[in-house]
Structure formats: structure tokens, C-alpha cells
Amino acid sequence: MQTERYPFGNILNKMIVTKEGKRLGFVKDVTFETRSGELLNLVLKEATPYTKNINLEMTPENEFLIPFSSIIAIGDFVVVSEEDLI
């Protein structure tokens, strides 16, 4: 099975929403494992008030991290599973 590829520039600044339609913010950056290249998290910018009530991991700069494993789909939006965020 072939994995779809999305250049970083294609997901940068996309709105992140849950599959229920709740807005979380926008993609600011990604974090990854340097040795393997494995994507770990999306760094969030302009977090919504809803996002601030979810217990998400944060960067040292107090930016929210969305686990890459929670991504369901990437299109006009980055869709994540809220169950996988908790």
C-alpha cells in the first residue's frame, strides 16, 4: 500500500479541526525524529479557546502539540480524532 505524500508547504497554515468539526487552530510547524524522519507532532498556532481546555502536550514555548498519530485526513483541513488527543 502506497502512502500519500504531502509536502510541508501544503499543510502549513491549514486549519486543524476534529472529526466533529471543532476548530483547534492552524498548523505552524511539525516536529519529527531526526534519525528516522518519523513525524511526531503538529505545532499549533492561534489556538482556539476549545483547544486550551484539552490536555495537550506543549512545547517549551507554550505552543500546543497535536500528535501526528491523531490525524485522520488532510485536505482543505487537517482532520484529527479528538479521542486520540486525550
N, C-alpha and C positions, 0 to 999 in steps of 0.2 A: 504494500500500500504506500503510495507516494504522499508525502506531507506537503501541504501548501506552504508557499513561502510568501512572507510579507516583509518587504524592505522596511527598515526602521522609519524612514520618512513617511511611509504610508500609514503608520499608526500614531505617529507623533501628533499631538493636539486633537486626537479623536475623543469624543465623549465616551465615558465609561458608564454603562447602565447595567442594572441587574436584569435577569430574565423577566422579572415582574415589572420592569420599566422604571425603577427608581434610579435617579441620577446620582452618580458618585463624584464626578469631576472629569478632568481631562488628563490624557497621557502626557506627562512631562518628559519621562526618560524610562529606561529599562535598567535592571541590574542583572548581571549574569556571572556565571562561574568562569573565570578567565582560562583555566586549563582545559575544560571540556566545551566551553561555549554554551552550556545549558542556560536557558533563560530562567531567571528566578522570580522577578517581580516587575510590575509596572509601577513607576513612581507617579503619584497623583499630584496634579496642581488644581487650584481653585476647588478644593473640596467643599462639598455641599454640607449644610447642617446635618442632613441624614447621615452622611459619612462619618461625621465627628462622633456620632453615637454608637458606631460599630467599633468593636475592639480590634483594630488593625495594628499590625506591626508598623513601626515608624523608623525613619532614618535618623541619624544624629542631628539633622537639621529640622526635625519635627515634620517631615513630609510623610504622608501615608503611603504604605506599600500594598499593592494588590497582588496576591500570589498568581504567578503565571498559570499554575495548575487550575485556577478557578475560571479561566477563560473558556467560554462555550463557543463563541463565534466572533469573527472580525469582519465587518462590512462597513456600513455607514457609521456604525457604533462599534465599540468593543463591548460585547455582552458577557457578563460574568454570572456565575452561580452564587447567590448570596449564601447558600448553605456551606459552600466551600471557603467562604471568607471567615467564618467563625471557628 
